[in-house]
Amino acid sequence: MATLKTLKLTNRSPKQPIRNLPPSVDVSADTTVEDVKILIAKAVRMSDHNRIGLFDPSTKKTLKNRQARIADEQAVASTGEVLVKDLGPQIGWKTVFIIEYLGPILIHAAVVAARPYLYAGAPSYRDLSPTQWLGFAMFQLHFLKREYETLFVHKFSASTMPFRNVFKNSFFYWALSGLLCAYFIYSPTSLAARADQPAIDAVGALIFLFGEVNNALVHRYLSSLRPAGSTERRIPVGYGFGLVTCPNYMFEVLSWVGVIVALRDWTSALFICVGIAQMSDWAKGKERAYRKEFGDRYKKKRYTMLPGLF
């Protein structure tokens, strides 16, 4: 389909069309999905080409690989058409992740600093127990690690996401792992405040560290599979990939099991249960994507995230 020279543009949402959308744009054999976005943005005088969404004319699914040649997109090349939509104001993926993870870091620090005022009326008020300090360290290390990975490890297939997502995504972290967990964990009446079993604390800390370290190793390995500036994917092996589709999620859950063991805390359990529901959906999607993209070269997994469960 390298002979594709003109690409028809059709509004994906007729009720919310892009104003002044040209009927077509000229393309060459090497024109990429991102190039088309830039051409359209220039034609409609839109300052941010990331607002332009391109969609398969048959499945109406987004064309995610922005570096793919538009002529290599089968349905687009066969029809000579692409669907176009204004995705609205955008914000960088890295920026969203930084904001998400910064919430729990700041909230836990603020709650610990404000304990004399937050729990002043509690008859059993006392200083933080060793177990509570351990919990504080676990939360801070976990989210500081995530901030580091966002800045220096992860490679994102998309540059931006809709701006409104920053509020939806941040609520999960700021409200659950931030406000809810911090308020109950550092309370003078929490199980962590009354805990006096250093051996259990040590077991929880070891499970947590094992999960965090292996999660970090998987993330670094996945990053190494994708060349800089590329959205190309390769088949991952090792590091737990023989067990599940997404061992990074498996180790993530394991690290939170360590937190729950050490703190005996229901809010941490609630947070990771909600997280498991979301990660499970992502893992299933990743398994489907691997099977579709790599076919027989990919060894299908029975479990996508937690061996023996799902």
C-alpha positions as CSV (number, residue, x, y, z in Angstrom):
1,M,0.0,0.0,0.0
2,A,3.0,2.3,-0.5
3,T,1.1,3.9,-3.4
4,L,-1.3,5.7,-1.0
5,K,-0.9,9.4,-1.9
6,T,-4.1,11.0,-0.6
7,L,-5.8,10.2,2.7
8,K,-9.5,11.0,3.1
9,L,-10.3,12.6,6.5
10,T,-13.7,12.0,8.1
11,N,-15.0,13.3,11.4
12,R,-15.4,10.4,13.8
13,S,-18.0,12.4,15.8
14,P,-20.4,14.2,13.3
15,K,-22.1,15.9,16.2
16,Q,-18.8,17.3,17.4
17,P,-16.8,17.8,14.2
18,I,-13.4,19.4,13.9
19,R,-14.0,22.8,12.3
20,N,-12.3,23.4,9.0
21,L,-11.2,19.8,8.7
22,P,-9.9,19.4,5.1
23,P,-11.4,16.6,3.1
24,S,-8.0,15.0,2.6
25,V,-4.3,15.4,3.1
26,D,-1.4,14.3,0.9
27,V,0.8,11.5,2.3
28,S,3.8,9.6,1.1
29,A,5.0,6.0,1.6
30,D,6.9,7.1,4.8
31,T,4.2,9.3,6.3
32,T,3.6,8.1,9.9
33,V,0.5,8.3,12.1
34,E,2.1,11.2,14.0
35,D,2.9,13.0,10.7
36,V,-0.8,12.9,9.8
37,K,-1.7,14.3,13.1
38,I,0.7,17.2,12.6
39,L,-0.6,17.8,9.0
40,I,-4.2,17.9,10.3
41,A,-3.4,20.2,13.2
42,K,-1.6,22.6,10.9
43,A,-4.5,22.6,8.5
44,V,-7.1,23.4,11.2
45,R,-4.8,25.7,13.1
46,M,-4.6,23.6,16.2
47,S,-1.5,24.4,18.3
48,D,-1.2,20.9,19.9
49,H,-1.2,18.0,17.4
50,N,-1.6,15.6,20.3
51,R,-5.3,16.7,20.5
52,I,-5.8,15.0,17.1
53,G,-7.1,11.4,17.4
54,L,-6.9,9.1,14.4
55,F,-9.1,6.0,14.2
56,D,-9.3,2.9,12.1
57,P,-12.3,3.4,9.7
58,S,-13.5,-0.2,10.1
59,T,-13.0,-1.0,13.8
60,K,-13.1,2.7,14.9
61,K,-10.2,1.9,17.3
62,T,-7.5,4.4,17.9
63,L,-4.3,4.1,15.9
64,K,-2.0,3.9,18.9
65,N,1.4,3.4,17.3
66,R,2.2,7.0,16.3
67,Q,5.4,5.9,14.6
68,A,3.7,3.4,12.3
69,R,3.5,4.3,8.6
70,I,0.0,5.2,7.8
71,A,0.3,3.1,4.6
72,D,0.9,0.0,6.8
73,E,-2.4,0.4,8.6
74,Q,-4.4,-2.2,6.7
75,A,-7.9,-0.7,6.9
76,V,-6.7,2.8,6.4
77,A,-4.6,1.8,3.3
78,S,-7.4,-0.3,1.8
79,T,-10.1,2.4,2.1
80,G,-7.8,5.4,1.8
81,E,-9.6,6.9,4.8
82,V,-9.0,7.7,8.4
83,L,-11.4,8.9,11.1
84,V,-10.5,12.0,13.0
85,K,-11.5,13.4,16.4
86,D,-10.5,16.3,18.6
87,L,-9.5,14.6,21.9
88,G,-9.7,17.8,23.8
89,P,-6.9,19.5,25.9
90,Q,-4.0,17.2,26.6
91,I,-1.5,16.6,29.4
92,G,1.7,14.6,29.3
93,W,1.6,11.1,30.7
94,K,4.6,11.7,32.8
95,T,3.1,14.8,34.3
96,V,-0.1,12.9,35.2
97,F,1.9,10.1,36.9
98,I,4.1,12.6,38.8
99,I,1.0,14.3,40.1
100,E,-0.7,11.0,41.0
101,Y,2.2,9.6,43.0
102,L,3.1,13.0,44.6
103,G,-0.3,13.0,46.5
104,P,0.4,10.0,48.8
105,I,3.9,11.2,49.5
106,L,2.8,14.6,50.6
107,I,-0.4,13.5,52.4
108,H,1.4,10.8,54.5
109,A,4.1,13.3,55.5
110,A,1.4,15.9,56.3
111,V,-0.7,13.5,58.4
112,V,2.3,12.4,60.4
113,A,3.3,16.0,61.0
114,A,-0.2,17.0,62.0
115,R,-0.9,14.0,64.4
116,P,-0.9,16.1,67.5
117,Y,-3.8,18.2,66.1
118,L,-5.6,15.5,64.2
119,Y,-5.8,13.1,67.1
120,A,-5.6,15.5,70.0
121,G,-8.9,14.3,71.5
122,A,-8.0,10.6,71.4
123,P,-7.6,9.4,75.0
124,S,-4.9,6.9,73.9
125,Y,-2.8,9.4,72.0
126,R,0.9,8.4,71.8
127,D,3.9,8.9,69.5
128,L,4.1,6.7,66.4
129,S,4.9,3.1,67.1
130,P,7.8,1.4,65.3
131,T,5.2,-0.4,63.2
132,Q,3.6,2.9,62.2
133,W,7.0,4.3,61.3
134,L,7.7,1.2,59.2
135,G,4.4,1.8,57.4
136,F,5.4,5.4,56.8
137,A,8.7,4.3,55.3
138,M,6.9,1.7,53.1
139,F,4.5,4.2,51.6
140,Q,7.2,6.8,51.0
141,L,9.6,4.3,49.4
142,H,6.9,2.8,47.2
143,F,5.7,6.1,45.7
144,L,9.2,7.7,45.5
145,K,10.2,4.6,43.5
146,R,7.2,5.2,41.2
147,E,8.2,8.8,40.7
148,Y,11.8,7.8,39.8
149,E,10.5,5.2,37.3
150,T,8.2,7.7,35.8
151,L,11.0,10.2,35.2
152,F,13.8,7.8,34.3
153,V,12.6,4.3,33.4
154,H,9.1,4.1,31.8
155,K,8.7,4.7,28.1
156,F,5.2,5.7,27.1
157,S,3.5,4.6,23.8
158,A,1.5,7.8,23.9
159,S,2.8,11.3,24.7
160,T,-0.4,12.7,26.2
161,M,-3.8,11.9,27.6
162,P,-6.9,14.0,28.0
163,F,-6.4,16.7,30.7
164,R,-9.6,15.6,32.6
165,N,-7.9,12.2,33.3
166,V,-5.5,13.8,35.8
167,F,-8.5,14.3,38.2
168,K,-9.9,10.8,37.8
169,N,-6.5,9.1,38.0
170,S,-5.3,11.2,40.9
171,F,-8.4,10.5,43.0
172,F,-7.5,6.9,43.4
173,Y,-4.1,7.6,44.8
174,W,-4.8,10.8,46.7
175,A,-8.0,9.6,48.3
176,L,-7.4,5.9,48.9
177,S,-3.6,5.4,49.4
178,G,-3.3,9.0,50.5
179,L,-6.0,10.3,52.8
180,L,-7.8,7.1,53.8
181,C,-4.7,5.0,54.5
182,A,-2.8,7.8,56.2
183,Y,-5.6,8.8,58.5
184,F,-6.2,5.2,59.8
185,I,-2.6,3.9,59.8
186,Y,-1.3,6.8,61.9
187,S,-4.3,6.8,64.3
188,P,-3.5,6.1,67.9
189,T,-6.2,3.4,67.8
190,S,-4.9,1.5,64.7
191,L,-3.6,-2.0,64.9
192,A,-0.2,-0.7,63.8
193,A,-0.2,1.7,66.8
194,R,-0.8,-1.2,69.2
195,A,1.5,-3.7,67.4
196,D,4.4,-5.1,69.4
197,Q,5.6,-8.0,67.3
198,P,8.9,-7.1,65.6
199,A,9.1,-10.5,63.9
200,I,5.9,-9.9,62.0
201,D,7.1,-6.4,61.1
202,A,10.3,-8.0,59.7
203,V,8.4,-10.5,57.7
204,G,6.2,-7.8,56.2
205,A,9.2,-5.6,55.4
206,L,11.0,-8.5,53.7
207,I,7.9,-9.3,51.5
208,F,7.5,-5.7,50.7
209,L,11.2,-5.3,49.7
210,F,11.1,-8.5,47.6
211,G,8.1,-7.3,45.7
212,E,9.4,-3.8,45.2
213,V,12.8,-4.9,44.0
214,N,11.4,-7.4,41.5
215,N,8.8,-5.0,40.3
216,A,11.6,-2.5,39.6
217,L,13.6,-5.1,37.7
218,V,10.6,-6.0,35.5
219,H,10.0,-2.3,34.7
220,R,13.6,-1.8,33.8
221,Y,13.6,-4.9,31.6
222,L,10.4,-3.9,29.8
223,S,11.9,-0.4,29.2
224,S,14.9,-2.1,27.6
225,L,12.7,-3.9,25.1
226,R,11.6,-0.6,23.6
227,P,14.2,1.5,21.8
228,A,14.2,5.2,22.8
229,G,11.5,7.1,20.9
230,S,9.9,3.9,19.7
231,T,6.5,2.2,20.3
232,E,7.8,-1.1,19.0
233,R,7.1,-4.1,21.3
234,R,9.0,-7.3,21.7
235,I,8.1,-10.6,23.4
236,P,9.3,-10.4,27.1
237,V,10.9,-13.5,28.7
238,G,12.2,-14.2,32.2
239,Y,11.6,-12.2,35.3
240,G,8.3,-14.0,35.9
241,F,7.0,-13.8,32.3
242,G,6.9,-17.6,32.2
243,L,4.3,-17.6,34.9
244,V,2.0,-14.6,34.0
245,T,1.6,-12.0,31.4
246,C,2.4,-9.1,33.7
247,P,4.8,-10.1,36.5
248,N,5.2,-6.4,37.3
249,Y,1.6,-6.4,38.6
250,M,2.2,-9.7,40.4
251,F,5.2,-8.2,42.3
252,E,3.2,-5.0,42.9
253,V,0.5,-7.0,44.7
254,L,3.2,-8.9,46.6
255,S,4.7,-5.7,47.9
256,W,1.4,-4.6,49.2
257,V,0.9,-8.0,50.9
258,G,4.0,-7.1,52.8
259,V,2.5,-3.7,53.8
260,I,-0.7,-5.5,55.0
261,V,1.2,-8.1,57.0
262,A,3.3,-5.5,58.8
263,L,0.5,-2.9,59.4
264,R,-2.5,-5.3,59.9
265,D,-4.4,-2.5,58.2
266,W,-7.8,-2.8,56.3
267,T,-7.3,0.5,54.3
268,S,-4.1,-0.9,52.7
269,A,-6.0,-4.1,51.8
270,L,-8.9,-2.0,50.3
271,F,-6.4,0.0,48.2
272,I,-4.7,-3.0,46.7
273,C,-8.0,-4.8,46.1
274,V,-9.2,-1.9,44.0
275,G,-5.8,-1.8,42.3
276,I,-6.0,-5.6,41.6
277,A,-9.4,-5.1,39.8
278,Q,-7.8,-2.4,37.6
279,M,-4.5,-4.2,37.0
280,S,-6.3,-7.4,36.1
281,D,-8.2,-5.6,33.4
282,W,-5.0,-4.1,32.0
283,A,-3.2,-7.5,32.2
284,K,-6.0,-9.2,30.2
285,G,-5.7,-6.5,27.6
286,K,-2.0,-7.0,27.4
287,E,-2.4,-10.7,26.9
288,R,-4.8,-10.2,24.1
289,A,-2.5,-7.6,22.5
290,Y,0.5,-10.0,22.7
291,R,-1.5,-12.9,21.1
292,K,-2.8,-10.6,18.3
293,E,0.6,-9.0,17.6
294,F,2.9,-11.9,17.8
295,G,0.7,-14.9,17.0
296,D,2.3,-18.3,17.2
297,R,5.6,-16.7,18.3
298,Y,4.1,-15.8,21.6
299,K,3.7,-18.5,24.3
300,K,0.1,-18.0,25.6
301,K,-0.3,-17.6,29.3
302,R,-3.1,-19.2,31.3
303,Y,-2.8,-16.6,34.1
304,T,-2.3,-12.9,33.3
305,M,-1.4,-11.5,36.7
306,L,-1.6,-13.9,39.7
307,P,-0.7,-17.6,39.3
308,G,-3.6,-19.9,40.1
309,L,-6.1,-17.1,40.3
310,F,-6.4,-15.0,37.1
